[in-house]
Structures are given as structure tokens and as C-alpha cells.
């Protein structure tokens, strides 16, 4: 009876759901409470279920589910809730993934750090890309792998038992008491992991964090397919797609946009790509520089996901370490890189640099000739040997149209690769897929990166390729249109609030091709002490943002994205993109991103109102 009631309710929800549930990739900070991120949506959804209320207006009022498509979203939350409901489980015990490998890696990571044994059991064939040898040697994970004749023949085990099952139906789960984690694989849709029993609930947040940092949740479109199969009690029908054609189009567009000589690799998100980059480079270093320490050089105040993921990788491997790279404010990127590389060369370690150009959120660009010289410099080890040359891993999400890597370009003669978050300009905010390209000196590294992107089952999904195929051809024009709006708005702020500090590219940098459409705004403050001044400024930040999103609700959003198709997004990096960054490195300033399609005059009018009321 309860199943029928639940199925009927889900049918109504799917018929009435807000379009944002399927189409939005960014979370709105004005309806998001991070401390309640994993519970608030479902608590209020459960209330609507108990009231049998599936009206669109009510569903629209629900708070943001988790914090992004990577960690979760309304449809993944509803799917997990429905499966849990059908099996008398807590909703938190069911977690969906776009990847079929990532949930396995999540368990192995937790058990590595806890020094706990793991056995992975299966009856059908495992996915062809699951390479047990590489997972053991490169990721450092320990486990026993066993194929069983029957799912009922599961032995007791001193440690954690993971059972992997290939499924084409969704709903009821066959939970053997000897199984700690059941992972059901659902073809191109992804996978769903079920945490069995209270004894294993301490794993839930760790599994969710892997989903947040190394992959993504099952996509909204695929969750919709799964939910329809659930309520209709049918086998999952694989969505039709022209993925081969779309992928070819996407790779051609990226080649044209970046000028890169290597074929692009496209992942399910920017962090999926970054994870493949890190693991591919570690793999290469293990083969070519056996036994040597590996140093990832990362700015401490850069995007929180980059920082967090890098440190999570280093935590699992004894010979991998994170080295801080100071790049903003009083610190200059090139000088910082030079001093850090000299130290690492002395130690005879393997240097990998992750850096954003322009930097986030201060929008600074280093002298590129000096950068090239520092990366090209031959350094010596403590014993006088030639040190290992660095690999420069460039996050160019803010300026994805700038040519760094092609023949004759500024970074063509040093080992360099470049990646971008696809949820920004590449897709205009319509999907999360990200991509990476390399120069001729990193062709072999790109092969390793591709191996790990495939092993983690983190390649972009069919619908993501379809969206990118539609959006990438217009990307460069959208970048220029958005830059012109941003330049005009920045100039207006200079005139109306000259005491504010604005971080944006100079006219001369723009003439060189750096045309971002994001700037940071350090508002003027007042007070007798540093603490009073900081408190006043933080309140003023929110006053500005709240005024913009209240006065221009159709265009202004309290969001963290960039490169959107229309309107403007406002955020405070310290409370959004720098969420996992150390407190002392956070920026409590306003970050604004503009599009090429917006009412600029209205934005000026509202900003002037703010200035007049300070």
C-alpha cells in the first residue's frame, strides 16, 4: 500500500516538477544553508509527501538540495529517497553516482585511511575499465577481488564486504546481511550504492564527499529516467543519443577554441577532469621517477574544490605532498613559482603546479614571458644533477579562449596542460562537463590522464556532449559580449564609488586577449578597529547582493557560477567557492560575473541606489 502511495506521489512530482530541477547546474545561495545541506531538502520534501502536495509552486519553494550537481540535486535526492522508502532504509543510506567506479573507490579510500580490509565480490563481469592492478598500485588502495557463482554465497569477512551487481531494474534491493555495501550498476546511467546497517553509516559523509570532489551525482536527466522506471515498474530504457557525432563536434570545437595540438578529454565535471589529471600525473611519476617524492604546488586561496581534492589525494599516498603557492595580493605568481621550484629541485622531487590564470577571485594575470622563463629554467638537485622539469597545470576557466598551448604560443615550449570547467562558458551553465588539453610536450601525459578518466568512469555523459555540441560554437562570442558588459559596469563603479577597490583585468591585458567577465569588489568600510571594519564590510557585501537580487530578480542571482547565458551572478568567495579553504586565506569580498545578455542600465541604476544609501 505504501509503495503504491509513494509511486503515485512520485508520478505527480515528475509531472509538476520545476524546470530548474532538470536544467539548473548552479546552486542559489539565497535558499541554501550549508549546515543543513544534506537534510533540509528531504525533510521538507517528506512533509509535502505526507500532505500529498506535489504542486509546482510548493516544489519550487524547497531549499537547494545539497550544493551543486556534483554533490546532489533535487532529482537525485528524490530518487535516493524513493529507493530508501521502498526498502525501509534511511534516505542517507542510498547514494547515486554518474560513475560506476567512484562508489567503489570511495569505500577503498575510507578503508585505506582506517587501515581496514576490503573484499569486493561480484557475480557478473566487472566493467572492463575497472583495473584492479592500477587501483592498487597508483591509488594505493588494498582489497581482495572475488567472483561468486551466486549472490547468496557471500561469506563472512573480517573487514568490509562490497557486493557489485549489474541491474536493469530499479527499486527493491536484495540486501544480504553479510554485505556492508551493495553497488548496483545501471549501464550509462551510473550506479547506486546502498549502505547496509547502522554499523556502516559512518561511511555516508565520506562517500558523499568523494561524489562531491572526484566525480558527480547521477545526472538530473538520468535520475529522471531511473525514477520513471521505478514508478512504472519497468526495466531501465537507455536514453537514445548521437553521442559519437556530438563528441566529434565537441572535440573539434575545443581544438579550434584552444588551438591545442592534442585531442581534448571531456569529463563529467571540472573536478572529474582535475582528478584524472592528478592521478594520471602520479601514475607517470611512479613509472618515470620511481621512489621520488611528488609535490603538487597549489595556491591556498584558489577554488575550494581544487584545494580540497588535491589534499585528499595527498592524504592517501605517502610520497605525495601539497606545497602552498602564494599568488594573490602582495605575492606575485612568477616569483612564488621560482622559489618553490628551486626548493623542490634541491629535494630532487617531481613538481606539478596547479594555477588559475586569471586568478580567482582577484582576477590577476602574471607576466607571461616571465612565467615561461621560470618554467623553462634548468635547476639543479642538491647533488648537482639536472632536476625534473615541472608540469604546469593551468585552470583557465575564467579565460578559456586564450591560446596558451598551440605551436608558437607562450606555453608551447614547456610541459603544460590546460583545463576548464564546462559549467561556465563552455556550456553557459547548462551542464557540468569539463575538458583538458595539452601541448606537444605533454602528449604522453594526456594518454595517462585519459586512462584514469576512463578507469574512474568519469567521461562526460551523452547529454553533456549534446549540450556542449550546441553551446561551444557560440562560446567565443559570448565571452566577448560578456566582457564588454563587465568593462562598462566596472567603469561605472569606478565613477560612482571611487573608494571601492575593484580587481579586474587592465585594458592592456584585455588587448592581449584576457577578457574575463568576472570581477571582485572590495567595498569601502568604516570602524575604529580592524575587527569593526571587517564586520562592517561583510554586512555591506550582503546588503549589496540582497539589493541586486531583490530589485532585479529575473536577472540577478545569489550564485557561484560564471559564463552563464543571461543575467548576472553575485557571490562572496569565502562562503561559496572557497568553502574548504583555510580561514586565513579566504576572501570576504563580493565576486560578480556578468553575461552578454542582461539589462546593464538597470544594473547601474540599482548599484547607484546602493551607493546613495551607504
N, C-alpha and C positions, 0 to 999 in steps of 0.2 A: 504493500500500500504506500509506504513512504517513498519507495523507488518511483512509483507512478506519479506521485505528487511532485517529487523533485524533477523528474523528466519533463513533466508538463510546464513546470515553472521555468526550467532552463530554455525550453522551446520559446516561451513568451519573452524571456530575456534576449534571446538571439534575434527575435523578430523586432524588438523595440530598442536594442542597444544603441547608444550614441555612436555616430560615425567615427568619433575620435578613438573609440576602443579598437577599431581596426586600423586606423590610419595615422595615429599620433605616435611619434617616437621620442618626444621630449616630455619631461615631467614639469608640471606647473607648481612652482614653489609656493604659490599662494594657497594651494589646497593640499600641501604636503607637510607632514610632521614626521621628521626623520626618526624620532624616538619611538614612534608608533608605526613605522613603515611596514613592518611585517604582519601587522594585526588589524590595523584600523579599517582598511578597505573591507576585509571579510567580515569583521564584526558588524559593520553597518549593512553589508550585503545580506548577512544572515537575518538581520532584523526585517529587511524587505521581504525575504523569503517567508518568514513566519507570518508576515502580514499579507502574503500573496500579492505583493505590489511589484509589478515589473514594468511600470510606466516609464517612458523615456525620460521624463522630467525628473523622476526620482533617481533613476540610474545615473543621470548627469550630475547629481548632487554628491555622489560618492567621492570620497577623497582619493588622491592618487594612490594607485596600487604599487607598492614598493617604490623604486625611484627612477626606473628607466626600463626600456625594453630588455636591456641586458639582465637585470635582476628579476624582472617580472612586470606584469601589466594586467589590466582587468581580465582579459580573456584567459591568460594562463592561470590567474588566481581562481577564476570560476571553474576552469577545467579541473584543477587540483582539488578544489572544494567538492565538486561533484563526485569525483572518484573516491575521495575520502568518505563522503556521505554514504555512498553505495557500499562501502566496506567497513563502516563503523570505526573509522580512523579519525584522528585529528587532521585538519586540513594542512597543518605544517609538515606532516609526515609524508606528503606527496609533493614531489618537485619535478617540474618538466624542464627538459633541455632541448635545444635545437640540435645539439651534438649527441651522438651515440657513445662517444668515448669519454667525454668530460665527466659524467657522473662516476665512472669507474676511477678516473684519476683523482676525483675529489675524495673518495674513500681512501685511496692509496696514500694521498698526501697527509691526511689526518693520521693514518696509522703509522706512517713514517715518523712523524713528529712525536707520536705517542709510543713508539717502539713496540707496535702490536702486530702480530701475524695476520695475514690475509690469505684466504683461499677464494679463487674466482672459479665458479662452476658454471657449466653450460651444457645443453643437450644438442642444440643445432650448431651449425658452423658459426664461429665468431665473424664479425665483419673483417673483410680482407685487409683493411688498413690497420687493424689492431696488432701492432708489432711488439710482442712481449719482451723481446731482447732489447730493443731501443728504450722501452719504458723502464726497464730495469737499469740499463747502463747510463742513459742520458738523464733521465728524470730522477734516478736514484731510488725508485720505488721497489719494494720487495713483496713478492706474492707467489703463491702456487696456483697453477692453472690446470684444471681438470675437466675433461669431457665425461658426462654421465650418459648412461643408456636411457635413464628415466628420471624425470624431475622428482619422483617420490623417493629415489635412492640417495638422499642427501645425508651424508654422515655428520655427526657432531664434530666440532673442531675447536681447538684451543686458540681462540682469536676471533676474527671477523669472517663470516661467510657471505659472499656476494653471489647471487644467482642471476644469470643473464638469460633472458627469454625473448625469442623473436615472436612478435604478435601482429595480428591484423584486426583484432577486435579490442575494444576499449571498455573498461567498466569494472567487472568483478575481478578480484585478484586472488590468486592461489598462493596464500602465504603459509609456507611450511615453517613450523616453529624453529627449525634448525637454521633458517635463513635470517640473516640480520638485515640485508638489503636486497630487494628484488628490483632488477632493472629490466623493464620491458622496452624492446627496441621496435620502433614503428616506421620502418622504411625511411623515406625522405623527410618525414615529419619530425623525426628526432627520437627522443626517449623520455621515459618517465621512471624516476626512481622512487621506491616506497621504503620508508624507514620503518622497520618492523620491531615494535615493542619499545616500552619506555627506556629500556637499558641502552638503546641506541639514539635517543633523542638529543644527546649532546652533540651529535654529528650534524644536526639540521642546519645550524647557522654556518658551519664550515662548508657544507655542500652548497648552500645558497651563495656563499662568498666566492667559491670557485665559479659559479654561474655568473656572478657579477663582474669578476675580474679576468677570467680566461676564456669566456665564451658568452653565450646569450641564452635566455629562456627560449622555449619553443615559440616561434614567431606568432603574432596575432592571427595571421591568415591560416597557419597550420593548426593552431588551437581551435579555430572555428571549424575546420574540417573534422578534428577529433571530437569536438562537442556535438556536432551533428550526427556523427556515427554513434556516439554514446546514447543520445536521446532516441535515435531511430533504431537502435539495437542492430546495426548493420556492420559489416566489415568496413574498414577504412578504405576509401577510394583515393588513390594517389591523384593529386591535382594535375591536370594537363598543363604542359608548358612547352615553350620553344627555347628551352634552356641553352641548347648548343648554339643556336642563332643569336640569342641575346648575349651570351658570354663572348662570342666573337665580336659583336658590336661594342661591348664594354671594353674589351682589351684593346681594340683599335682606337677607341676614343681616348683611353688613358695614355696610349702611346703618343697620340697627337698632342694631348694636353701637356704631358710631362717632357716630351722629347727624349724619353729614356730608351736606350738600346735593348734593354731586356724586356721580356713579356711580363706584364703585371700579374700579381697574385691577388685574388679578391677573397676576403674573409667575411664572416658573418657580422663583424663589428671591428672598429679600430683597435680595441683591446685584443680581439681574437688574432688580428694580424700581428700586433705587438708581441703577443705570447709566442707565436710561430717564429718571429724574428729572434727573440731571446733564446728559445730552445734550439733553433737552427744554428745560431752562432755558438752556443755552448757545445753542441754536437761537433761542430767544425773544430773548435779549440781542443776538444778532447782527442780528436784524431790527429791534428797537426801539431799540437803543443802539449803532448801528454804530460800530466802531472803538474802543469803550471797553473798558478792562480789566475782566475778570470775576474776582471774588475769592470762592472757596469758603472759608468760615470753619469750621474743623473742630477739635474737641478732639484734642490729640495723643495722649491716652491712651485714646480710645474704642476700640470694637471694631476689631481689626486689619484686617478686610476693608474697612470703611468708610475707614479711613485710607489703606490701600494703593490702593484703587480711585480715590479722589479724587486722589491724587498721580500715578497712572498716566494719568488723563485730562489733568491739567495738563501732564504731560510732552510731550503730543502737540500742544498748542496754545499758541502764543506769547503770546496775550493772556489766558490762564487761569493763575491762581496760587492756591496754598493758603496760607491765613493761620491760624496757630495760635490756638485759643480755649481759654484755661485755665479749667477749670470745677470741678475737684475739690480737696479738701484745703483749703489756705489761700486758694484762688482761688474767687471767687463768680461764677456764670454770668452774672447780670444785669450786674454791674459790668464783667466782661470783654467782654460783647457791646457795652455802651455805648461803651467806649473804642475797641474795634476798629471799630465802625460810624462813629464820629466821624472816625477816621483815613481810612477808606475814602471817606467823604463828601468829605473835603478833597481827595482824589485824583480825585473825580468818576468813581469806578468802580462796577461793578454788584455789590452784596453778596448772597451766598447763604449762609445759615447752616445747617449740619447739626449737630444736637444731640440727645442722648438725654435723655429725661425719664421716669423717674428715670435718673440717670447710671449707667454701668457701669464699674467694679464697686462704686463707693462708695454707690450707691443714694440719691443726693441729689436733692431737688426744689427748684427755685428758688421765690422768692416770685412767684406767677403774675401778680399785679396789677402788680408792678414790671417783670416781663418784658414784659407788654402795653404798659406805658408806654414802655419803652425801644424796643420795636419800632415804636411809633406815633410817636415823636418825629420832628419835622421837622428835618433837618440841612442845613447849607449847604456848598457846594463852596468851594474857595479863591477863586473869583471872585464868591461871593455868590449863586450860583444855588441853587435848591432841589435837593438831592441825590436820587438814585434811592433809593426806599424798599426795604428788604430783603425777601427771601422767607425765611421760617422753615421749614426742612425738619426735621420732628420725627420722630425714630425713637422710637416709643412701644411697642416690643416688650415691655418689662417691664410696662407697664400699658395693654394695647390696648383696655380697656373704658372708659377715661376719656374724657369728651366734651370735646374741645378746640375743635372747628371748627363745630359746628352754630349755628343762629341764637341769639344771646344768650349763647353760650359765650365763654370767656375769650379765645380767639384768632380769633373770628369777624370782628373789625374790622380785622385786619392780614392781609397776604398770608402765608398759611400752608398747608402741606400736611403730611400725616402718613402714615407708612408703618410696616409691621410685618413681621417675619419669620414666615412661615407655618409653619416647622418648630417653632415654640414653641407658644404656647397655641392659635392658630387650628386647627392640625391635631393637637395633642397629640403632636407628634414623628413623625407618620405620613407627612408629605410636606414638601418644602421650599418650596412656593409661598408668595410674599409678596404684599402688596397695598398700594396707596396710595389715599388720598382727599384731597380739597381742600375749601376753603370757597368761598363765593360769589365772593370776590375773586381766586380762582385758577382759575376755570373755563376760561379761555383757555389757561393754562399746562397744565392737565390734558390738553387736546387735543394739545399739543406732546409731552407725556410719552407719551401713547398712540401717537402717530406713531412715536416712537423705540422703544417697546416692541415694536411691530409690525415695524418695519424690522429690528430685531435678532432677530426671530423668538423672542422670549423670553416670550410669553404662557404662562400655566400650561397644562400638558398635560391631556388629558381625564381621566386617572386622578386627577390632582391636584385637579381640580374636583370629581370624585366624592367624594374623601376629605374635602375641605373642606365639601362639602354635608352630609356626615354629622356632622362634628365641630363646625362653627361654632355650631349651635343650643345646644350644651351648654357653650360656652366661658365665659360669664359665671359660671355656677355653679361650674365647675372653678376659676376664678380665686379666687372667694371661699373655697371649701373649702381650696384650697392656701394661701391667705393665713392662715387660722386655724391650720393646722398650723405654718406658719412662725413666726407670732407666738408660739405656745406653745413651740416649740423655742428661739427666740431668748430668751424669758423664762427658760427652763430654763438656758441657757448663762450668762446674766447671774448667776443664782443660784449655779451650780456653779463658774464660772470668772470671777469679777467683774473680774479684772485684764485680761481679754481686751477688745479694742476691737471692737465689733460695729457695722457700718454697715447700718442698716435704717431704714425709714420710721418716724416717730413715730406715736403713737396719733392725734394730731390730724390728721396728713396722711392717715392711713388713713380717718378720719372724713370727709375731703373727697373720698374716692374713690380714693386711691392705695393700692392693695392688691397690691403685688408679692409674689411668693413666693420671692424670692432675697435673700440677704444675704451680706455679706463679713465674714470673721472674721480679725482681726489678732491672732494668738496672742501671749501674753506671752513674752518672751525673756530671755536672760541672757548675760553675757560682759563682758570688760573694755574692748573696743573696738567701734566701730560695725560693723566687719567681722565680728568674732566673734559679735555679736548677730544680724546678718543671716544668717550661716551657720547658727547655732543655730535661728533661726526657720524657715528654709527646710526644714531637716531635720524640724522639728516638724510643719510643714504636711503633709509626705509621710507622717509617722508616723500622723497623724490620719486622712488619707484611706485609707491602706492598712488601718488597723484597721477602718474603717467598711465598706469593700468586702469585707474578709475575713470579718468577723463577720456581715454581712447581705448575702450575695452575691446573693440574689434581688431585693433592692430597691435597694441602693446601687451606683452605677456611677461609675467614674472617667471622666466625660464632660463635655462643654461645654454641653449643651443646657439648656432651660428650658421650663416649661409642659408637661412630659411627663404622660402619663395615670396613671402609678403610680410609686412609689418615690422615690428622691432621687438627684440628680446632684452630684458633687463635682469641683472643678477648681481650678487655680491660673491666674488670667488671664494672667500673664506668660508662661506656657508653652503657652497654648492660644489663647484669644480675642484676646490682644494680640500674637500671634505676629510680626507685621510692624511693631509699634510700636517707636519708638526706645527703647533700653535704659533710659535715664534716666526715661522716662515709664511704665515697666511696674510692675505691682502684684504683688509676690510675697506674696500673701495667699491665704487659702482662700475660694473662692466656692461657696456651697451653694444649690441650688434644690430645693424640696420640692414634692410633689404633694398632691392631696387624698385620694389612695388609698395609704396607707402605714401601717406599724406604728410609730407615733410613740413608744410606750412602749419598744419595742426600741431605737430610735434614741437615746432618752435614756439607756437602760441602758448602751449601748456607749460613748456620749460620756462618761458618768460614769467608766467604766473607763479611758478615755484620761486624764481629769483626775487620777485617782488614781495614774497611773503616770508623770506628768510629772516 
